[in-house]
Amino acid sequence: MMVRIGGLWWVNPCRILRRCDSATTHGFVYGTLPEHAECGEEMFAVEKRPDGSVWYVIRAFSHPRHWMAWLGFPLARWWQCRFVRDSQRRMNNISQ
């Protein structure tokens, strides 16, 4: 993952840890590597519920690892929440 902050590129390596595949769920979990600014995991999945509805699910936990991430913690949380909103909006637009 690469992020541009203040005109500088910041590389944040991560790795796919596992797939989330079952009869009703498909997705993956990725985790941050030691060089990443934060420490944590994120899951992205699509679930088909018993009522036939389909849900897009994002689950995440993290905390800052790098001192600059600690300084920018409120901004990082804002970006994460914005990503969730934007990706859910995009998924809704695709399904219509």
C-alpha positions, -999 to +999 in steps of 0.1 A: +000+000+000+013+034-009+001+067+006+009+102-005+012+127+024+023+162+019+038+155-015+058+125-001+051+089-008+049+065+022+052+028+015+032+007+040+038-030+033+012-056+041+004-092+033-027-113+027-030-136+057-059-157+048-090-161+026-125-160+041-143-185+019-173-206+028-206-214+012-219-179+021-188-157+026-160-147+002-131-123+011-097-120+025-078-107+055-046-087+052-021-078+080+005-051+082+042-060+081+069-045+104+077-016+080+041-005+080+032+028+099+005+010+118+001-025+133-032-043+125-054-063+102-083-057+079-109-080+065-129-074+033-157-098+026-190-103+008-216-123+027-249-138+014-274-139+043-301-165+048-328-140+037-310-137+003-295-102+010-259-096+002-236-076+026-202-060+021-183-063+053-151-045+065-136-053+099-104-037+111-082-032+141-050-013+143-028+010+163+000+034+153+035+018+151+056+047+137+060+080+157+046+099+127+015+077+127+011+085+164+012+122+156-013+118+128-035+094+146-067+115+144-062+121+107-054+084+100-087+074+117-106+100+096-090+085+064-100+050+075-136+060+082-137+079+048-124+048+030-152+026+046-179+052+035-165+056+000-161+018-006-196+011+007-210+038-015-191+024-045-205-011-037-240+003-035-236+021-069-223-012-085-253-032-073-279-007-086 
